[in-house]
């Protein structure tokens, strides 16, 4: 079974999020017990032309569209909390309610640090390691469908069935980085 770093780059051109809620704990893999008020509000950056992305992983609380949630559910992912969200286009007034803020519960220390290449000057060993090339240790990742990498919590790692479910749903803009392909 192979694991991949999953990134949603969107389809060009992309309209990014300009503002969203900045709440702590979202990348730590812990359960968020109370979040109010909902829906969480996000504002698109209308300085850019383009479409919205299926998933945003920016500085704000991450977001994914309902079709991504459906694909994850179909693949058996069960370690994600979802919260109501609304994405607003301030130029048109359009409100997109087909998004949810999401929290991945659980971090997995699955980087193969012997095979991976760390960026020069990166001194971290957990949480924010900067990789030039990331390799996943499949024995440590085995059994985990969808998780944040403990060594670099900005990396969302998925296994082959999750990748397959997203590709089968034909959701545009996703990229799956295999062994040694991802840096971040």
GUTOR-474001 format. One record per residue (C-alpha): x, z, y. Coordinates in Angstrom, 2 decimals, decimal comma. Example, Ala and Ser with C-alpha at 12.3 -4.5 7.8 and 13.67 -1.06 7.14 Angstrom:
<atoms>
      xx      zz      yy
   12,30    7,80   -4,50
   13,67    7,14   -1,06
</atoms>
This chain:
<atoms>
      xx      zz      yy
    0,00    0,00    0,00
    1,36   -0,91    3,43
    0,88    0,85    6,75
    0,94   -0,79   10,19
    1,04    0,32   13,80
   -2,24   -0,90   15,29
   -2,41   -2,00   18,92
   -5,24   -3,68   20,78
   -3,74   -6,03   23,30
   -7,04   -7,79   23,93
   -7,50  -11,49   24,47
   -5,88  -12,95   27,57
   -6,82  -12,38   30,32
   -7,66   -8,68   29,98
   -9,34   -6,37   32,46
   -7,65   -2,96   32,15
   -9,06    0,49   32,79
   -8,24    1,72   36,30
   -9,58    5,26   36,04
  -10,75    7,45   33,21
  -10,88   11,11   32,29
   -7,48   12,76   31,93
   -8,09   15,61   29,53
   -5,48   17,42   27,46
   -5,30   17,53   23,69
   -6,29   13,95   22,92
   -3,03   12,94   21,31
   -2,27   16,18   19,53
   -4,35   15,62   16,41
   -6,46   18,73   16,94
  -10,25   19,03   16,82
  -11,86   19,04   20,25
  -14,65   21,59   20,01
  -16,47   21,21   23,31
  -16,57   18,27   25,62
  -19,08   18,17   28,39
  -20,44   16,59   30,40
  -20,88   13,33   28,56
  -20,78   10,41   28,87
  -17,15   10,23   29,91
  -16,81    7,70   32,75
  -14,23    4,93   32,96
  -13,76    2,37   35,73
  -12,40   -1,13   35,13
   -9,62   -2,43   37,34
  -11,30   -5,37   39,08
   -7,99   -6,44   40,61
   -7,57   -8,29   37,30
   -9,76  -11,05   35,93
  -10,71  -11,10   32,28
  -12,68   -9,48   29,54
  -12,73   -5,92   28,33
  -10,69   -4,97   25,27
  -12,10   -3,66   22,00
   -9,88   -0,57   22,28
   -8,00    1,12   25,12
   -5,12    3,53   24,50
   -4,06    4,08   28,12
   -3,27    7,35   29,88
   -6,94    8,29   29,96
   -8,83    9,49   26,91
   -8,74    6,53   24,47
  -11,80    4,31   23,98
  -13,06    1,97   21,29
  -16,02   -0,33   21,05
  -18,85    0,22   18,57
  -17,79   -2,75   16,41
  -14,36   -1,16   15,91
  -16,03    2,12   14,93
  -18,19    0,24   12,41
  -15,12   -1,41   10,87
  -13,29    1,92   10,62
  -16,31    3,55    9,02
  -16,61    0,68    6,53
  -12,94    1,18    5,60
  -13,57    4,88    4,90
  -11,98    6,42    7,99
  -13,42    9,91    8,45
  -10,93   11,79   10,64
  -12,09   10,63   14,08
  -14,29   12,40   16,60
  -16,40   10,20   18,89
  -17,81   11,07   22,31
  -20,25    9,16   24,50
  -18,63    7,02   27,17
  -19,57    4,48   29,80
  -17,28    1,80   31,22
  -18,22    0,65   34,73
  -17,32   -2,57   36,51
  -17,39   -1,46   40,19
  -17,49   -5,07   41,42
  -20,63   -6,09   39,51
  -22,16   -2,71   38,79
  -22,30   -3,56   35,08
  -22,16   -0,57   32,74
  -20,87   -0,97   29,19
  -22,34    1,68   26,88
  -21,00    0,16   23,66
  -17,83    2,28   23,82
  -16,97    5,75   22,59
  -14,08    7,97   23,56
  -12,21    8,88   20,40
   -9,97   11,62   19,09
   -7,95   11,11   15,90
   -7,77   14,40   14,03
   -4,44   14,98   12,32
   -0,85   13,95   12,87
    1,26   12,67    9,99
    5,07   12,84    9,96
    5,59    9,53    8,18
    8,43    7,80   10,03
   11,32    6,81    7,82
   13,99    8,15   10,14
   16,83    6,83    7,97
   15,62    3,24    8,15
   14,04    3,29   11,64
   16,11    2,59   14,73
   15,68    4,97   17,67
   16,18    3,71   21,24
   19,49    4,60   22,82
   19,13    7,80   24,81
   16,02    9,02   22,96
   16,68   12,64   22,04
   13,29   13,67   20,66
   12,68   14,25   16,98
    8,91   14,85   17,16
    6,07   13,81   19,42
    7,73   11,29   21,68
   10,53    9,57   19,77
   11,26    6,16   21,29
   11,67    3,61   18,51
   13,35    0,21   18,69
   12,26   -0,42   15,11
    9,81    1,76   13,20
    9,58    1,94    9,44
    6,89    4,03    7,75
    7,78    6,12    4,71
    4,93    5,07    2,41
    5,28    8,21    0,27
    4,54   10,39    3,31
    1,74    8,14    4,61
    0,06    7,66    1,22
   -3,60    8,52    1,22
   -3,92    8,47    5,00
   -6,07    5,64    6,32
   -5,84    6,15   10,09
   -3,58    8,57   11,94
   -1,30    9,27   14,87
    2,37    9,34   13,94
    3,73   12,87   14,44
    7,13   11,55   15,53
    5,58    9,32   18,23
    1,99   10,29   18,97
    1,30    7,12   20,97
    1,49    5,16   17,68
   -1,77    4,73   15,76
   -0,98    3,92   12,14
   -3,46    2,29    9,74
   -3,28    1,33    6,09
   -4,07   -2,07    4,59
   -7,85   -1,48    4,02
   -8,34   -0,54    7,68
   -6,44   -3,61    8,83
   -8,54   -5,71    6,46
  -11,82   -4,24    7,74
  -10,93   -4,98   11,37
   -9,79   -8,50   10,52
  -12,93   -9,11    8,41
  -15,08   -8,01   11,36
  -13,26  -10,66   13,43
  -12,62   -8,30   16,33
  -10,25  -10,14   18,67
   -7,13   -8,75   20,28
   -5,75   -6,49   17,56
   -2,12   -6,72   16,48
   -0,77   -4,98   13,37
    2,97   -4,33   13,42
    4,60   -4,13   10,00
    7,89   -2,57    8,91
   10,52   -2,75   11,65
    8,31   -4,77   14,03
    7,00   -2,07   16,38
    8,93   -0,50   19,21
    7,57    2,11   21,51
</atoms>
